[in-house]
Amino acid sequence: MPTSTINAFWWRAENFGDCLTETLLNHYGLGVQHAHPYFAQLIGVGSILERVPQGFAGYVLGAGLLHEHSRCELPEAKLLAVRGPLTWERAGRPQGCLFGDPGLLARQLLQQAPKKRYKLGVVLHYADQQTAAFQELAAAHPSDVLLIDVRRSPADVIHAIDSCDGIVSSSLHGLIVADALQIPCAWKSAGEVLGHGFKFADHAQAVKSPRKPLDFRGPLSLVTVLSQLTPPPPQAVSAAAELHDLMRSLPQRLQAEPRLPRLPWLRYSVAKVQRLLRLKRAA
């Protein structure tokens, strides 16, 4: 049971990766309430650092930037972990900051490891759901290929991924979970996914993976797809162990130093006025 409740910000979407903040904080003994960044104590999982105001003074727990040319200036915040070294560089190289998306803790959310039932699991980003080639591949090999819906709960998606011998994913968290579970995988490129691959490269560098995007075009052969999977990076296991220790200490850290937002309504109101003025000048 959660011992305390905190306000945290994550991107609200029907996507298991975006839901990981709440699931993981609950797992490690914390209740959580979704909050706007101005009212949050903690910034959670996702490519959301561009949305965090400069005056944020809480904790950053594994978030990352979405775009290569973005910068993250949070001098009052405590960055416990960021997704990877590319975000870390753009955040001013904060000291004592771990590398790793908290999705690497996927194994902690498995109550029981499932039996391997499929040769291949396909995890398509919610903006990439209409990929006919993989729909056709799954229809041709229903006993060997599983289409995994990212709109399901984190626990359901993680369980489904772990039931597969290999994973192809255009969802970053599909790859992160595969790495966490040490399952061979391939990154399916998808132009519909925002960020031009920056977040994928950020994670790959964090776990020391040479993974590159692959352009899968139909019709697809199951044998050919399986041949393009790359081995899981061992560094993902080490990163997960560090994140696990961090998460276990988080309730005590928050109790000792809650980092409550200062004057959140005032800061929020000023930011809204500034935005309206910018829009007026641009009109």
C-alpha positions in Angstrom: 0.0 0.0 0.0 1.3 3.5 -0.8 2.7 5.2 2.3 2.4 8.8 1.0 1.1 10.7 -2.1 3.0 13.1 -4.3 2.1 15.3 -7.3 3.8 14.2 -10.5 3.7 15.2 -14.1 3.7 12.8 -17.0 2.1 13.0 -20.5 -1.5 11.8 -20.3 -2.1 9.6 -23.3 -3.6 6.2 -24.1 -0.2 4.6 -24.3 1.5 2.2 -21.9 4.8 4.1 -21.9 3.2 7.3 -20.7 1.4 5.4 -17.9 4.6 4.0 -16.4 5.1 6.9 -14.0 2.0 6.1 -12.0 2.5 2.3 -12.2 6.1 2.5 -11.0 5.6 5.0 -8.2 2.7 2.8 -6.9 4.9 -0.3 -7.1 7.6 1.4 -5.0 5.2 2.5 -2.3 4.1 6.0 -3.4 0.6 7.2 -4.2 0.6 9.7 -7.0 -1.6 12.5 -8.3 -1.2 13.8 -11.8 -0.3 17.5 -11.8 0.7 20.3 -14.2 4.5 20.9 -14.1 4.0 24.1 -12.1 2.3 22.1 -9.3 4.4 18.9 -9.5 7.1 17.6 -7.1 8.3 15.1 -9.7 8.7 14.8 -13.5 8.2 11.2 -14.6 8.7 9.0 -17.6 8.6 10.3 -21.2 9.9 12.9 -23.6 8.5 15.7 -21.7 11.3 18.0 -20.4 10.5 20.6 -23.0 7.2 21.1 -21.1 8.8 21.7 -17.7 9.2 25.4 -16.7 12.6 26.7 -15.9 11.6 27.5 -12.3 10.7 23.9 -11.6 12.4 22.9 -8.3 11.3 19.3 -7.8 12.8 15.9 -8.9 13.3 14.6 -12.4 13.1 10.8 -12.6 14.2 9.5 -16.0 12.5 11.9 -18.3 14.1 13.0 -21.6 13.9 15.6 -24.3 12.0 15.0 -27.5 14.1 17.1 -30.0 17.8 17.2 -30.7 18.0 21.0 -30.7 16.1 21.5 -27.4 17.8 22.6 -24.2 16.8 21.9 -20.6 17.6 24.6 -18.1 16.4 23.6 -14.6 18.9 25.1 -12.1 16.6 24.7 -9.1 15.6 21.0 -9.9 17.2 17.8 -8.6 17.9 15.6 -11.6 18.0 12.1 -10.1 18.0 10.4 -13.6 17.5 11.3 -17.2 16.7 9.0 -20.1 20.2 9.1 -21.6 23.5 11.0 -22.2 22.0 13.1 -25.0 19.4 14.6 -22.7 22.1 14.9 -19.9 24.4 17.0 -22.2 21.5 19.3 -23.0 20.6 19.6 -19.3 24.0 21.0 -18.4 25.6 17.7 -17.4 24.2 17.6 -13.8 26.3 15.7 -11.3 25.1 12.5 -9.6 22.5 11.9 -12.3 21.8 8.4 -13.5 21.2 7.4 -17.1 18.1 5.3 -17.8 14.4 5.4 -18.6 12.4 3.9 -15.7 10.8 1.6 -18.2 14.0 -0.4 -17.7 12.4 -1.5 -14.4 9.8 -3.6 -16.4 10.9 -6.8 -14.8 9.9 -5.5 -11.4 6.3 -5.2 -12.7 6.1 -8.8 -13.8 4.3 -10.9 -11.2 5.3 -14.0 -13.0 7.3 -14.5 -16.2 5.1 -16.0 -18.9 6.0 -18.9 -21.1 7.4 -18.0 -24.5 4.6 -18.4 -27.0 5.5 -16.3 -30.0 8.6 -16.0 -32.2 7.9 -12.3 -32.7 6.1 -9.5 -30.9 5.3 -6.3 -32.8 4.8 -3.1 -30.8 3.6 -0.3 -33.0 3.6 3.3 -31.7 0.1 4.7 -31.4 0.9 7.0 -34.4 2.0 4.0 -36.4 -0.9 1.6 -36.0 -1.8 1.4 -39.7 1.3 -0.5 -40.8 -0.1 -3.0 -43.2 3.0 -5.0 -43.6 3.0 -6.2 -40.0 -0.7 -6.7 -40.0 -0.3 -9.0 -42.9 2.6 -10.8 -41.3 0.6 -11.5 -38.2 -2.3 -12.7 -40.2 -0.1 -15.1 -42.1 1.6 -16.4 -39.0 -1.0 -16.2 -36.2 0.8 -18.8 -34.0 4.2 -17.1 -34.3 3.5 -13.3 -34.5 1.8 -11.3 -31.8 0.5 -7.7 -32.4 0.9 -5.9 -29.0 -1.5 -3.0 -28.4 0.3 -0.1 -26.7 -3.1 1.2 -25.5 -3.2 -1.6 -22.9 -2.0 -1.2 -19.4 1.8 -1.3 -18.6 1.5 -4.7 -16.9 -0.4 -6.2 -19.8 2.0 -4.9 -22.4 5.1 -6.0 -20.4 3.6 -9.5 -20.0 2.9 -9.7 -23.7 6.4 -8.6 -24.7 7.9 -11.2 -22.3 5.9 -13.9 -24.0 7.9 -13.3 -27.3 11.3 -14.5 -28.3 11.9 -11.3 -30.3 10.4 -7.8 -30.6 10.1 -5.3 -33.5 8.9 -1.9 -32.2 8.3 1.7 -33.5 7.5 2.5 -29.8 10.4 3.6 -27.8 9.1 1.9 -24.7 8.6 -1.3 -26.6 12.3 -1.3 -27.2 13.1 -0.3 -23.6 11.0 -3.1 -22.2 12.6 -5.6 -24.6 16.0 -4.4 -23.4 14.9 -4.6 -19.7 13.8 -8.2 -20.3 16.9 -9.0 -22.4 14.9 -9.9 -25.5 16.4 -9.4 -29.0 14.7 -6.6 -30.8 14.7 -4.2 -33.8 13.8 -0.6 -34.1 11.2 0.0 -36.8 11.5 3.5 -38.2 8.3 5.5 -38.4 8.0 9.0 -39.7 4.8 9.6 -37.8 6.7 9.3 -34.4 7.8 12.8 -33.3 11.5 13.7 -32.6 13.3 12.4 -35.7 14.8 9.5 -33.7 16.4 11.6 -31.0 14.8 9.8 -28.1 15.6 6.4 -29.5 19.3 7.4 -29.9 19.3 8.8 -26.3 18.1 5.5 -24.9 20.4 3.5 -27.1 23.4 5.4 -25.8 22.3 5.0 -22.2 22.4 1.2 -22.6 25.3 1.1 -25.0 23.3 -0.4 -27.9 24.4 0.0 -31.5 20.7 -0.3 -32.6 19.8 1.7 -35.7 16.3 2.3 -37.3 15.2 -0.2 -40.0 12.8 0.5 -42.7 10.5 -2.6 -42.9 8.5 -2.6 -46.1 6.0 -5.3 -47.1 5.5 -7.9 -48.0 7.6 -9.2 -45.1 9.1 -12.6 -44.5 9.1 -13.8 -40.9 12.5 -15.4 -41.3 13.9 -12.1 -42.7 12.5 -10.0 -39.9 13.8 -12.4 -37.2 17.3 -12.2 -38.8 17.4 -8.4 -38.3 16.9 -8.6 -34.5 19.9 -7.5 -32.5 21.0 -9.0 -29.1 19.9 -7.2 -26.0 22.4 -4.8 -24.4 23.8 -6.1 -21.0 24.1 -2.5 -19.9 20.3 -2.4 -19.6 20.5 -4.8 -16.7 23.1 -2.6 -14.9 21.1 0.6 -15.5 17.9 -1.2 -14.2 19.8 -2.2 -11.0 20.8 1.4 -10.3 17.3 2.7 -11.0 15.9 0.0 -8.7 18.0 1.3 -5.8 17.0 4.8 -6.6 13.3 4.0 -6.6 13.6 2.1 -3.4 15.1 5.1 -1.7 12.6 7.6 -3.2 9.9 7.5 -0.5 12.5 8.3 2.2 14.1 11.0 0.0 10.7 12.6 -0.6 9.9 12.5 3.1 13.2 14.2 4.0 13.1 16.7 1.2 9.7 16.9 -0.4 10.6 19.8 -2.8 7.1 21.3 -2.8 6.6 23.9 -5.6 7.0 27.5 -4.6 4.2 30.0 -5.5 2.8 27.6 -8.2 -0.3 29.7 -8.9 1.7 32.9 -9.3 4.3 31.2 -11.6 1.6 29.5 -13.6 -0.4 32.8 -14.0 2.7 34.8 -15.0 3.6 32.1 -17.6 0.1 32.2 -19.1 0.2 36.0 -19.4 3.6 35.8 -21.0 2.4 33.3 -23.5 -0.7 35.4 -24.4 1.6 38.4 -25.0 3.9 36.3 -27.2 0.9 35.1 -29.2 -0.5 38.7 -29.5 2.9 40.0 -30.8 3.1 37.1 -33.3 -0.4 37.7 -34.6 
